[in-house]
Amino acid sequence: MTTRPNCPCDTFTHPAPAAIDAGLTVIPRQIATFEQFRRAMLAELPAHRPALAGWRARGDQDLGVMVLEMWAYACEVLSFYDETIAHESYLRTARLAPSVRRLVELLGYRPRPAVAARARLAVRADGRQPLVLPAGTAFRSSAFGAEPPQVFELDADTTVHPLLNGWALEPTRPASVPALATTLLVEQRSARVGAGDHLLVESAGASAGVFTATSVTRGAGGHLVTLDKALTAAVPLATARLLRPGATTTLWTGPLQPQTLANGATTLALAGTVSQIQPGSRIIAVGPLGTAALTVTTTSQETRKLAGETTFTVGSTTVTGPPLRTPVTVVTIAPGWPAGTLGTDPAKIIIEYGLQEAGTLTMPVDPRIQPGAALRLRPPIEAPPDGTRPVTFLVEDADGTGAGLAGQVDFETGALLPGQGGGLTTVLAPPATVHANLAGVSRGETVPAEVLGAGDGSVANQAFTLRKNPLTYLSAPTGVDPNGVRSTLTVWVRDIRWSEVPSFFGAAPDATVYVVRQDDAGASTVIFGDSVRGARLPSGAAVVARYRFGAGAATPPAGGITQLARPVKGITAVRNPVAASGGDDAQPAERVRTYAPRSALLFGRAVSIQDMEALAAGQPGVRAVQAQWAWDPERQLPAVHVWYIGPAGQAGPITTSLRAASAPATPITVAGAEAVPATLAADLRVHRDHQRAVVIDEVVRTLTTPVSGLLSAERIGVGVPLFRSVLLAEILTVPGVTGVAGLTWQDAGFADYGYQPGNGRWFQVSLTVTATEDQDA
């Protein structure tokens, strides 16, 4: 209906033509409101209802107007319902999780269910004999946050040995004396050094310099020797030697056969014979300007004149005596004589020799156990007689911080030797304990035999719902399931195990298979075939399920798993020094909306970059993904680079899933995305009728809520720019915000239209929001 009054601006068309563009997240489908329906009906009366053509009543109290307005109200409600239902009919606009789930079911897409976390427990046993813990042994956490206690069960039979309960770590020390150090610490038991001593510091057989001990201070940690100058380079303790001379001599200074100490000279004549100096000996030359370490390459013995020939007369006889000689040691040295350091006057030179150990160099105890530090176990240490040798360890420090470690123990020396790539990566606070009795557990409590019901051959697709939920799924990046999970459910029909399949598509009529589907409350339903695709259940057959229940992202912190669900003889304590990890909630509707259409195109194979990204995004714990072709410098070829936001240990499972779904020769590199710390501050203008604190809290919630918030990892994404316009639009959706007075980025004005983190990087934003009352609102 269209009315054309005199003024074109008053043209009224009802219903207005729908103008719905592609790609909208909100569908403008409601055809009219109460006012428009009321106006349209009143305008229709003269032309289409002759009996009412002369009716001119328009007052609020007129019964006819009231009836017409009631219809207008009904029409508006129906129009609103129509718009709401239309939103739930499209994946991009659906607002309810059940609608999203039902829509993607049409594509054959199954949203990833909640995944159970895993943890490694340190177990302590008593006695001296090994003890086997069977798979399924249950452990219970304490309550944490708003979460009740959780049950974790042993994944496989595990042997624990009391001799591997744990050891204390010896305090660690730096591996070398740093460059520019002016002091040396000498172990107290071996120290033989005093103030004024000349000291030679060697490393790996090469001289690190000659120093003078200006003072020696004795302390509990050793003898602290202060040097006259700083070390020019770091000195590794493993090869370091501290030497001091045991004797001294001088150089030949006889006037009849003087020696010249020119710069670079390689021969020295000593004042006497010194048999202790042999080829290869180190000597210290002390001159008026300094000291230098020299190496003796050869030695020889010579005689030098002390006095010339003497002539005297006895009676008529003149007698000439031989010259007076003395034996001396002549040495050749390397490097040549440093005249600039020692001078050229032999009378002012002292030669110190007979170098001996002055003590063992060490370093003060490090206040922290640093990655890469040598780890030694404090005695007593005893190797299990049965030959058990641990290869994985958990280290726990005084602050409760834990870290994993792979390697082996040298039970003879007490050294804990990390394996390649398995070293300590976390800074720890001593004292620290090393646990070697480790048990791998995963969240979930076993239901050993739940009778689901009895089969009815007359019912197609007979279904049963498990009594406990959520059904436990474990991370399993094998490529069998594109979501990288496996179920813990097994179903027996008449004591025969049936098999779970993703769908009935392609199943033979007599195939003993079933599918499992989760609803939005987390309940799991087991569905059987219809004799067209998959076999029906035999009538009267008992259907029994064994499964575990319990999963989700909420996991106990480090030290939270401390008790056995049921006592086990010989086990005295359990503890998880490292927090449980790997758990994840069911895939939220927003993620399903984004990745379901992409995943539906995979057909079990990942070919394009978009395929890789969709497959990686579905793995447990992954919050955002970027996939691109990029040059791999190690392989010297283009490779698929996948960067993700999620747990550090998820790179391996993602790689496994991608390789299982792609061509074997496809080069794939998976790494965690680099977080780029960023500071964002927003200064708001708030309507005077709204409480500023409430508005601020709502803005923070809107921007930072996981999954839906603009600054959450899921939305901010990897390699995705943050645009100022999008940020402002998001803030202005909050009721009470009338404007944004200022935005700052990295403590400077948000001057650009947006900021790009770069490939493989993402903005980890720290948000600050302030507000003032808008006086003009």
Summary of the structure (lengths in Angstrom):
residues: 777
radius of gyration: 42.5
end to end distance: 39.5
largest distance: 183.0
contacts: 2382
relative contact order: 0.10
helix: 17%
strand: 37%
